[in-house]
Amino acid sequence: MSIERTAPRYFMHKYWGKKPATGISHLVDRYTKPGDTIIDPFSGYGVFCCEAFLKNRNVIVNDLNPIANFIAHNLFSKDVNISNVKKLWQKIKKELSSYVEQWYQITIDGRNYLPISVLRSKEGLPIQFTYKNGKKTSIKDIPEDLAKDFCTYENNYVIEDWYPKVSIIENSRISARPNMTVGNLFTKRTLACHARLMSLIEKYANGSTKDLFLIAFTANLANCSKLVPPIKSRGSLAQGAWMTGFYIGETYIENNVLHYYENRIKKAIKGKEDYLNTLSKDLLTRQVQSTYRITNFDAKDLQIPDNSIDYVFTDPPYGDSVPYFEQSVIWNSWLKLEPDYHNEIVISDSNQRQKDIETFENDINSAFSEIRRILKDNKHFSLTFHSLSGLEWKAVSNACVFNNFNVVDFEWLEQKTYPPRQLNRVKSIKGDVLVTFRKNPDPVRLHVCDDQQFTNIVSDFITENIQNGITDTNGIMMAIMEWILRNMIIVGNVDVFMILNKQFQLGEGGRWSIK
């Protein structure tokens, strides 16, 4: 089975942290055989499990976040009638079009326009819009009197269709303000159009067909929210992407719900066709007898028998880099799904949640103990991890050592794209480390030293690496990670990344040197 790096089946939704299939699919062949049972306890979108399933492995696709389970159900479903989806979309589109036109159409100097995107101020005043002018896209200013008239109409409009009124957990780290609701993330116009679209999906679709419409619906929500910033260096209506958090800038881009949803449903259909075609090709060449289960277990309490799993792959939570459940409210709320916030493994800056680094370390260790419990002796466990915080990586590293997972392979997993947070920081780690361990059934042999000893050893190790020509952040941190894991060293209250920052200096080209 050939794998495209950009296989459409993995672009049906914008869930975070998807790993490129080409970077991880080889692990299935290397560490398992057809008929083996594989689990990913933090499956997210489900990329790895899908690759394993298509290679005739039995998979358990597990995630505590309900939107991740919903995405997996859509990804693995085999009974979607694509022809029926396309027919129903034309029916829904016809009924939605008139409603959307009433909301978006604007008349200037006797000419009617149907905006694709609208630039609005933080206060909501429409400023400019883009529209199709023949084959090209043009920009037009909105007269202030028309903008004010529209705002009056919008403010007075009462939305009759259902939409979620769920509160967002207050968290300054992700710009979730006090008393903010999901509805506050949208203009009244996009909220009304989303609500009408949802009502039409509910009216006309059911089963797997409905789910495919809803996967496109949730994937489109951020596109048509207030969370789309303009990249001002490229133009007032050049669109940035929603990454993390609920920050609303001084201006934002409000996209036409129908126009952008049509793009998303096309991607969902293309992704489903890609999956079904890949599955049918395999059926022509060999008999696929693999099974899949989609579960919603707490990773700290997997309801799976001891020593029953042949291989584990996972990409565990990155501490406070992405508070998954808090940000997933934009999706879960529209699907009326309620996450188990209490059992989420995360570091959250929210005062409403007791999720600090110590809790994260305990929870990660509990999750890795569960992996040890269910994994057969001498079988393999691969994990990929990235974090800017040495303390978060320490939690993962210590959990591996405590549970007597011995390193058998250590490599760097390159990503196709990097978030701006990584690209703009020369000190940040770009990409993910990919480590494969063997479950050692013998008693663990730990190497423990006090914090000062450990700090001195790490400092000497970094010095030696720099002298040997390893001077970039990735190379240095990867060498430290591998050395600690291979030597089964327990890290105390020391942030390895801080040792690098404090005791060494960063020069031109992102190269470290000895002070």
FIVEX-415493 format. One record per residue (C-alpha): residue in three letters; x, y, z. Coordinates in steps of 0.2 Angstrom, whole numbers, plus 5000, padded with zeros to 4 digits. Layout:
<pts>
ALAXYZ ...
</pts>
This chain:
<pts>
MET500050005000 SER500850164994 ILE500550325006 GLU500450495000 ARG501150625012 THR499550725009 ALA498250585008 PRO496550675007 ARG495850555021 TYR496950645034 PHE496250825029 MET494450795033 HIS494650895049 LYS495851025057 TYR496150935073 TRP497850975080 GLY499450875080 LYS499150765065 LYS500850665061 PRO501250635043 ALA500750465038 THR502350435029 GLY503350475045 ILE502550345056 SER501750215044 HIS503450115043 LEU503250075062 VAL501849955058 ASP502949855047 ARG504449865058 TYR503649815074 THR502049715070 LYS501449575059 PRO499649555051 GLY498349505063 ASP499249595078 THR498249705090 ILE498849885091 ILE498250035102 ASP498550225102 PRO497950285119 PHE497950465113 SER497350435095 GLY496750615091 TYR496350615072 GLY496750425071 VAL498150435057 PHE499250295064 CYS497850185068 CYS497150205051 GLU498750165043 ALA498950005054 PHE497149955050 LEU497449965031 LYS498949855034 ASN497849715041 ARG498149755060 ASN496749755072 VAL496749925080 ILE495950015096 VAL495750195092 ASN495650275109 ASP495450455115 LEU494550545129 ASN494050695119 PRO492350655111 ILE492750765095 ALA494250645092 ASN493050495093 PHE491850575081 ILE493250615069 ALA493850435070 HIS492050365067 ASN492050465051 LEU493750415046 PHE493450225048 SER491650215042 LYS491450105027 ASP489550135024 VAL489450315017 ASN488550335001 ILE489550464993 SER488250484979 ASN486950514992 VAL488050645001 LYS488250744985 LYS486350744981 LEU485950794998 TRP487150934998 GLN486351014983 LYS484751004992 ILE485451085007 LYS486451214997 LYS484851274988 GLU483951305004 LEU485351385013 SER485851494998 SER484351615000 TYR484651635019 VAL486451675017 GLU486151795003 GLN484951895014 TRP486351905027 TYR487851945015 GLN487152035000 ILE487652215000 THR487152354987 ILE488352494983 ASP487952624970 GLY486552514963 ARG487652364961 ASN487352204971 TYR488852114979 LEU488951944988 PRO490551954999 ILE491651805001 SER492551875016 VAL492252035026 LEU493552135036 ARG492752195053 SER493352295067 LYS493452225085 GLU491852315088 GLY491052225073 LEU490952365061 PRO491152295043 ILE492552395034 GLN492952305017 PHE492552145008 THR493152024994 TYR492051974980 LYS492151874963 ASN492452004949 GLY492451884934 LYS493851754937 LYS494851864949 THR494451914967 SER494252104971 ILE494152204987 LYS492952344990 ASP492652475004 ILE491052475013 PRO490252645016 GLU490052685034 ASP488252725033 LEU487852555026 ALA489052475039 LYS488152555053 ASP486352505046 PHE486952325044 CYS487552325062 THR485852385068 TYR484952255059 GLU486252125065 ASN486152175083 ASN484252165083 TYR484052005074 VAL483451855084 ILE484151685079 GLU482751555079 ASP483751405075 TRP484751305089 TYR486551355093 PRO487651315108 LYS487651435123 VAL489051335132 SER490251435143 ILE492051435139 ILE493251395153 GLU494151555158 ASN495951545154 SER497051705150 ARG498351595142 ILE497251555128 SER496251725128 ALA494751645136 ARG493951795145 PRO492751785160 ASN490951745155 MET491451705137 THR490251585128 VAL490451485112 GLY489251615103 ASN490451755107 LEU491751675095 PHE490551715080 THR489751875073 LYS487851865074 ARG487851845055 THR488951685055 LEU488151615071 ALA486451635062 CYS487051555046 HIS487951405055 ALA486351375065 ARG485351375050 LEU486551255041 MET486551145056 SER484651135056 LEU484651085038 ILE485850945041 GLU484750885055 LYS483250895043 TYR483850805028 ALA485350695033 ASN485550545045 GLY486750405049 SER488450405041 THR487950535028 LYS487450655042 ASP489050625051 LEU490050675035 PHE489050835034 LEU489450865053 ILE491350825051 ALA491350965038 PHE490351075048 THR491451065063 ALA493051085053 ASN492251245046 LEU491851325062 ALA493451415065 ASN493551465047 CYS491951565049 SER492251635067 LYS493051795074 LEU494751695076 VAL495351725058 PRO496651865059 PRO497251965044 ILE499051955039 LYS499252135037 SER500952125029 ARG500052045014 GLY498552155014 SER497052195025 LEU496052035019 ALA497451915018 GLN496951775029 GLY497951695043 ALA497451535051 TRP496651495068 MET498051405078 THR497651405096 GLY496651505109 PHE495251625107 TYR496051785104 ILE495051915093 GLY496152055086 GLU495852235082 THR495252175065 TYR494652005060 ILE494051925044 GLU492251855044 ASN492051725030 ASN490451685021 VAL489851525029 LEU489051445013 HIS490651475002 TYR491851405015 TYR490751265020 GLU490651205002 ASN492551195002 ARG492551095018 ILE491150965012 LYS492150944996 LYS493650905007 ALA492650785017 ILE491950695002 LYS493750684994 GLY494450615010 LYS493050485012 GLU493250434994 ASP495150414996 TYR494950305011 LEU493650195003 ASN494650184987 THR496250134997 LEU495250005006 SER494449924990 LYS496249924982 ASP496849814997 LEU495349704995 LEU495849674977 THR497649624982 ARG497349534998 GLN495949495010 VAL495849625024 GLN495249545040 SER495749675052 THR494549755064 TYR494449925073 ARG493749985089 ILE493450165094 THR493550195113 ASN493350335124 PHE494350275139 ASP495350375151 ALA497150335146 LYS497550315165 ASP496250175166 LEU496150085149 GLN494849945151 ILE495949815141 PRO496549655148 ASP498349635154 ASN499749585142 SER498449585127 ILE499249715116 ASP500549685103 TYR501149865100 VAL500750035106 PHE501050195097 THR500550365104 ASP500750555104 PRO500450605121 PRO499750775126 TYR501050915126 GLY500750995143 ASP500151175141 SER500551195122 VAL498751145117 PRO497451135131 TYR496451015119 PHE494751005128 GLU494651185132 GLN494951235114 SER493851085107 VAL492351175115 ILE492151265098 TRP491851085091 ASN491150985105 SER489751115109 TRP488951115092 LEU488950915092 LYS488150925110 LEU489650825116 GLU490350845134 PRO492150805137 ASP492850735154 TYR493850885159 HIS494250805176 ASN495250655168 GLU496050755154 ILE497950745155 VAL498550925152 ILE499351075160 SER498051225161 ASP498351395166 SER496451415171 ASN496151445189 GLN494551345187 ARG495651185184 GLN496851095195 LYS498051045181 ASP499851095185 ILE501551015181 GLU501450905196 THR499750835191 PHE500350815173 GLU501850715178 ASN500850605189 ASP499550575176 ILE500750545162 ASN501650415173 SER499950335176 ALA499550325158 PHE501250245154 SER500950115168 GLU499350075159 ILE500350045143 ARG501549935152 ARG500149835159 ILE499249795143 LEU500749775132 LYS501449605130 ASP503249565137 ASN504649615125 LYS503449695113 HIS503649875107 PHE503050045112 SER503350205101 LEU503050385106 THR503250545098 PHE503450705108 HIS503750885106 SER503751015120 LEU504651185123 SER504651145141 GLY505951035148 LEU504851005163 GLU503550925152 TRP504750825143 LYS505450775160 ALA503750705165 VAL503750595149 SER505550535150 ASN505350485169 ALA503750395165 CYS504650295152 VAL506150255164 PHE505050215179 ASN504050085168 ASN505650005162 PHE505450045144 ASN507150015135 VAL507550115120 VAL507850025104 ASP507750165091 PHE507850355092 GLU507450465077 TRP506850635073 LEU505150655065 GLU505050805053 GLN503450895051 LYS502750955035 THR502351125042 TYR502751205059 PRO501651325069 PRO502251505070 ARG502651485088 GLN504051365083 LEU504651445067 ASN504851615075 ARG505951555089 VAL507651505085 LYS507851425102 SER506351315100 ILE506351135095 LYS505651105078 GLY504850935075 ASP504550785086 VAL505750655093 LEU505150475089 VAL505750345101 THR505350165101 PHE505550055117 ARG505449875122 LYS504449825137 ASN505749745148 PRO504849615160 ASP506349625172 PRO506349745188 VAL506849915183 ARG508649975186 LEU508650165189 HIS510050295189 VAL509650425201 CYS510750575205 ASP510350745215 ASP509850895205 GLN511650985206 GLN512450825200 PHE511250805186 THR511450985181 ASN513350975181 ILE513250815170 VAL512050885158 SER513151045156 ASP514650945153 PHE513750835140 ILE513150995131 THR514951065131 GLU515550895123 ASN514250905110 ILE514551085105 GLN516451045104 ASN515950895092 GLY515051015081 ILE513250985087 THR512751165089 ASP510851185084 THR509451165097 ASN508751015089 GLY510350915088 ILE510850965106 MET509150925114 MET508950765104 ALA510650705110 ILE510150745128 MET508550655127 GLU509250495119 TRP510650495132 ILE509450505147 LEU508250375141 ARG509650255136 ASN510450265152 MET508850255162 ILE509150415171 ILE507750495182 VAL507750685180 GLY507350775196 ASN506750955198 VAL507851015184 ASP507351095167 VAL508651035154 PHE508051165142 MET508451295155 ILE510251235157 LEU510551255139 ASN509851435140 LYS510751495155 GLN512451415153 PHE512651435135 GLN512451575122 LEU511551575105 GLY512351655091 GLU511951695073 GLY511151565063 GLY510351485078 ARG512051405084 TRP512451375102 SER514251405109 ILE515151395126 LYS515051555136 
</pts>
